[in-house]
């Protein structure tokens, strides 16, 4: 009889625990739906009910913090995130650090945000988002050297994080590094060729490619070089020369897509030649990547693919890029197969 009693007691406890967990999950999911629909008051009420069941649920505490962040109450956001950090490590710990840092940044406390991100990097396993958010804060502080370092760390962990490539291009442009800016922009556009951000990125790419080249008359083309004397200065010279050749009589009949491909191909080939014994993040991560693309004859496909960002949304006819891609299915397949096997070097 005693054993039977214990059996029913254990079963009852298990059923109660399961029901309690289910109830918390239901309340959390309801709160998330309300949050997503903009009903922040309702979301906080639902999370509050869940908190009465388990006051130490990191999932509930984080969702409360996240909702306060949405309504820009950064003090309460930080307060609830700190409650998460006071509890044993969970899958919400990383996110709590990120939310605190982001809240401090938005509250015009970038130095405190930097300290939080640095602390997080010593307390949890480093993630690309921690490095990226730290870089965002440094960028806002106009500390472009630190921005570059942290974005390189982010990309080493996740080479396909488009936002890291985009922010790196902006930091390099602020530093006056034309070639580095282009490398990061090319990679961003490969990852995100049809987004709203891509439109502006493509404009920046084209502006930088054509920078310093001016046609004074039919027989007079002026090239203005920057004062840059870095490792990519030779590549910058060749870039300007290839742009100048676009204005020559021999290239008059070529389309914008053809010229874009030829110039990009020339740019990548020049970088490949200059690589030799060069070895740092830029040469290993970017130049090797584009050099291999060139060797495998995928540059043309790449150029038309990223040129989708240059489409006229109001055009009634297909763009040159779309027409080319539509008629080159095998090239696209080969490019995809190559890209899937690429291993980025640092």
Secondary structure, DSSP 8 states (H G I E B T S, - for coil): -HHHHHHHHHHHHHHHHHHHHHHHHHHHHHHHHHHHTT-HHHHHHHHHHHHHH-TT-HHHHHHHHHHHHHTT-HHHHHHHHHHHHHSS--TTHHHHHHHHHHHHHHTT-HHHHHHHHHHHHHHS---HHHHHHHHHHHHHTT-HHHHHHHHHHHHHH-TT-HHHHHHHHHHHHHTT-HHHHHHHHHHHHHH-SSSHHHHHHHHHHHHHHTTTEEEEETTEEEE---S--STTHHHHHHHHHHHHHHTSGGGTT--HHHHHHHHHHHHHHHHHHHHTT--SHIIIIIIHHHHHHHHTT-HHHHHHHHGGGG--TT-SS--HHHHHHHT-HHHHHHHHHHHHH-----
